Amino acid sequence: MSEKTARNSQMTETSAKASKFFRLSNIILMNLIPLFGVLYLGWDARALILAYFLETIIVVLFHAIRLWYVHWRWGNLPETEARRLQYKPTNGAAQMPGSFMPIFLLLFCGIFIFVQSFILGGFAEKSFPNGIFQAMYEAAIGSLAWVLISFSMWQLVVFTREIITNKYEGWPAEELVLQPFKRIMVQQLTVILGGFVIMFGGGMAYLVVLVMVNIAIDIFGFFIDNAELKLAMTKGDPEKEKQYEEMKKLMKED
């Protein structure tokens, strides 16, 4: 192996390690905010639910910007087109043009958030007497303004790093459109469980458990490529390995 090849290989390995470290930091920091709110600021279930709603909205908005940027900058590259043709048979979203992906994301997630908000506002009506959207707005400009700013600033850091490192060069926007859904689904599951805490009552311990479940799922998704974890969960059983690979597809973010 030539010295140049060895140097390039080392740089690639270093870049991959840096990327994994940054992803893990992203998971930890995004989850520390609600955990800090519950443990040190005395958040109740209502505040936790609103914080997760705000995070979901910020994640969706930044991902829509990401899709637009990726398509605008690299959508017409030959390698992008080749990857698009390879990906197209595996996903229905790929049948739509890349330029439509940000709009599709906003429409789909907007409907999803609206329906869930309507349902949550129904069985937790006493906690949101003026409606959950009004409560979300008041929280965003009031007690949870720092949460909104923190989520936004960190997403800006993540996006800026992606631009600097050309992370998604050659990726079609169609392949990235579903990327944040795993995290959104976990967040919204936490929101629903938080609604039950409101209905039936529950103190800090219940809220800490909700946050820790969210963190555990995120951490599991990060380490799902680990060979030792796969072996421990499947015991070498081919059927279990197949199920594990299917689960990995759902858990992976990139």
SVG drawing of the C-alpha trace seen along z (x, -y; Angstrom):
<svg xmlns="http://www.w3.org/2000/svg" viewBox="-61 -35 65 55">
<polyline fill="none" stroke="black" stroke-width="0.4" points="0.0,0.0 1.5,-3.4 2.0,-6.1 -0.6,-8.3 -3.2,-5.5 -2.4,-4.8 -2.8,-8.5 -6.1,-8.7 -7.4,-5.6 -6.3,-7.0 -8.1,-10.3 -11.3,-8.4 -11.2,-6.4 -10.6,-9.6 -13.5,-11.3 -15.8,-8.4 -14.9,-8.4 -15.5,-12.1 -18.8,-11.7 -19.9,-9.0 -18.7,-11.1 -20.7,-14.1 -23.8,-11.9 -23.5,-10.6 -23.0,-14.1 -26.2,-15.2 -28.2,-12.4 -26.9,-13.2 -27.3,-17.0 -30.8,-16.9 -32.0,-14.6 -30.2,-16.5 -32.5,-19.5 -35.8,-17.7 -33.9,-15.7 -32.5,-18.9 -36.0,-20.5 -37.6,-17.6 -34.8,-17.2 -33.8,-20.8 -36.6,-23.1 -39.5,-21.1 -41.2,-20.5 -44.5,-18.7 -45.9,-16.4 -47.4,-19.4 -44.1,-21.2 -42.3,-18.0 -45.0,-17.4 -44.7,-21.0 -40.8,-20.7 -41.0,-17.5 -43.5,-19.1 -41.2,-22.1 -38.2,-19.8 -40.2,-17.9 -41.1,-21.1 -37.5,-22.3 -36.2,-19.0 -38.8,-19.0 -38.1,-22.6 -34.3,-22.1 -34.7,-18.8 -36.8,-20.5 -34.0,-23.1 -31.5,-20.2 -33.5,-18.5 -33.7,-21.8 -30.0,-22.4 -29.0,-18.8 -31.2,-18.9 -30.1,-22.4 -26.4,-21.7 -26.0,-18.1 -29.3,-17.1 -27.9,-17.1 -24.6,-15.3 -24.1,-12.1 -23.4,-10.2 -26.6,-11.5 -28.6,-10.3 -27.0,-6.9 -27.8,-6.6 -31.4,-7.8 -31.9,-5.1 -30.6,-2.5 -32.8,-3.7 -36.0,-4.4 -37.4,-0.8 -37.1,-0.5 -39.2,-3.5 -42.4,-5.1 -41.2,-8.6 -38.5,-8.3 -41.2,-8.5 -41.6,-12.2 -39.1,-14.8 -36.4,-15.8 -37.5,-19.4 -40.8,-18.4 -39.3,-16.6 -39.2,-19.6 -42.9,-20.3 -43.8,-16.6 -42.0,-16.5 -43.7,-19.6 -47.1,-18.4 -46.8,-14.9 -45.3,-15.9 -47.6,-18.9 -50.7,-16.6 -49.1,-14.1 -48.4,-16.7 -51.9,-18.3 -53.7,-15.0 -51.7,-14.0 -52.1,-17.4 -55.9,-17.2 -56.0,-13.8 -53.8,-14.8 -55.8,-18.0 -58.9,-15.8 -57.9,-13.5 -55.7,-16.1 -58.1,-19.0 -57.9,-20.3 -54.2,-20.8 -54.6,-22.8 -57.9,-24.8 -57.1,-27.1 -55.9,-24.3 -52.5,-22.7 -51.4,-25.0 -52.1,-28.1 -50.2,-26.5 -47.3,-25.7 -47.2,-29.3 -47.3,-30.7 -44.6,-28.3 -42.4,-29.1 -42.4,-32.8 -42.4,-32.4 -41.1,-29.7 -39.8,-27.4 -38.2,-30.1 -34.7,-29.0 -35.6,-25.4 -36.7,-26.5 -33.5,-28.6 -31.3,-25.7 -32.9,-23.2 -32.6,-25.6 -29.0,-26.6 -27.9,-22.9 -29.7,-22.0 -27.9,-24.9 -24.6,-23.6 -25.4,-20.1 -26.5,-21.6 -23.5,-23.8 -21.1,-20.9 -22.9,-18.9 -22.3,-21.8 -18.7,-22.1 -18.0,-18.4 -20.2,-17.8 -21.8,-15.0 -24.6,-14.3 -22.7,-14.9 -24.1,-12.5 -27.3,-11.7 -30.7,-12.3 -33.1,-14.2 -35.6,-11.4 -33.4,-9.1 -33.1,-11.5 -36.7,-12.5 -37.6,-9.8 -34.5,-10.3 -35.9,-12.1 -39.1,-10.0 -37.6,-7.5 -36.7,-10.2 -40.0,-11.9 -41.9,-8.7 -40.0,-8.2 -40.6,-11.8 -44.3,-11.5 -44.6,-8.2 -43.2,-10.0 -45.8,-12.8 -48.6,-10.2 -47.3,-8.5 -46.9,-12.0 -50.6,-12.5 -51.4,-9.5 -49.3,-10.8 -51.5,-14.0 -54.7,-12.0 -53.8,-9.6 -51.4,-11.6 -47.7,-11.0 -44.7,-12.7 -41.1,-13.3 -40.2,-9.6 -42.7,-8.9 -41.4,-11.8 -37.7,-10.7 -38.7,-7.2 -40.3,-8.7 -37.2,-10.8 -34.8,-7.8 -36.9,-5.6 -36.4,-8.2 -32.7,-8.3 -32.4,-4.5 -34.0,-4.1 -31.8,-6.8 -28.6,-5.3 -29.7,-1.8 -30.2,-3.2 -26.7,-4.7 -25.0,-1.4 -27.1,0.9 -24.3,1.5 -22.1,2.9 -21.3,6.6 -21.1,7.6 -24.6,6.2 -26.0,8.0 -24.4,11.3 -25.8,10.8 -29.3,10.2 -29.5,12.9 -27.2,15.6 -26.2,16.5 -29.8,17.5 -30.4,16.7 -34.0,15.8 -33.2,13.5 -30.4,12.0 -32.9,11.2 -35.2,9.6 -32.3,7.6 -31.4,6.3 -35.0,5.2 -35.0,3.4 -31.7,1.8 -33.2,0.3 -35.9,-1.3 -33.5,-2.6 -30.8,-4.0 -30.8,-7.7 -28.2,-7.9"/>
</svg>
